[in-house]
């Protein structure tokens, strides 16, 4: 009986090993250890990452922005990256400028030095994101000195990323009354509204040639969905549980829905060849909270699972040379709630 049980366990472990094979990811390395570490994006020279963390061991009360040297973090689990944000308020959505000497991010510190409150628990247990009106977009140097403020408009301004040529920024704003995509020049001038559909348009990135945008969007259509969306937004909240992946040209034309999977499909990024999109999704899950990375062709065909380990994998970004993938995952967290950064060689 003991030998049979042992054999069953061995076979079970073998089966698990087979089902958790992630063939596109090789030489996986963990870069952070503790707290929630997310939205890590490569510098244009592929040597550094900007990211946000709330690691209590670093003395943080809520998310702050850091600059991480990839080689140092890969070699030393005790490595402490340099904080770029002021340590005040809450920050999010950082991204390197092309010069490699500056990082932009959104922060609430101008309104209040304290961390803004998280959404209160609801009786219906609905999962909500806060859309803080105090978020504005700043640019800081690598010593953390703020050199410019790109937005100073009532309402939410955040989720900014930079075009491959370094000349344009796309971001999400409520300045027109809804969560829409906008673009501006790298100095904050020449503002243009890109999307107009009711719903949350966010997390946008440029295509490798700079001609298109990929982003997540909710599109409430039923009367009760519209009422709920507008009511929550008026309270500074969104329910990110029903989103699909869209693309459009940088001027907003040729808006195309790429996924029709249901549930939450988000954190998209173009494959370096520009023909596929990697993103995070829980469409497959019966539990709701099980996010894996998937790849899909830009015409909506060829859906392929990229990850299958742990129950949270998101925020993927390819290095500019196409050789690496960075993403956030709660794998290897030893039963804690920690989400860490992982980098891997990408294999097509």
Secondary structure, DSSP 8 states (H G I E B T S, - for coil): -HHHHHHHHHHHHHHHHHHT--TTEEEEEE---SSBEEEEEE-TTSSEEEEEE--GGGT-SS-EEEEEEHHHHHH-TT---EE-S-SSS-EEEEEE-TTSSEEEEEE-TTT-SS--------TT----EE--TT-EEEEEETTS-EEEE----SS-EEEEEE-TTSSEEEEEE-TTSS-EEEEEETTS-S-EE---SSS-EEEEEE-TTSSEEEEEE----SHHHHHHHHHHHHTTEE-TTSBEEEEEETTS-S-EE-----SBEEEEEE-TTSSEEEEEE-TT-SSS--BEEEEEETTS---EE---SSSBEEEEEE-TTSSEEEEEE-TTSTTSS-BEEEEEEE--
